[in-house]
Amino acid sequence: RRRTQSETGVHDDGYLRVEHDNYYVSCGGRSINLPRTEFLILSRLVRTPGRIVTATELWEYVWGKAKPVNTESLHVYIYRLRNKFADCRLSIETMVNVGYRLSLEE
């Protein structure tokens, strides 16, 4: 039986690897160092690839419910992630007024 991502704490599709517990990311075999906040955003998006994650859900996953949602700040972090993954086949789409979706380009 194949172990699920939640059982292993690892997302590995053969191209993108995210070790949720170790704060480790590699893309195409190349390690990518991310600050904690950027890692947490990617970690949340990769748990449901192809599905939209609302800005509120992302914010609460990273900063908790005590801090009010700041969509402008979140957008800056998404921009930084896009730049760091520009050489990978990774796309973070903005769904205006909804949230973000992670997809791997073929």
Summary of the structure (lengths in Angstrom):
residues: 106
radius of gyration: 13.4
end to end distance: 26.9
largest distance: 42.8
contacts: 253
relative contact order: 0.17
helix: 36%
strand: 26%
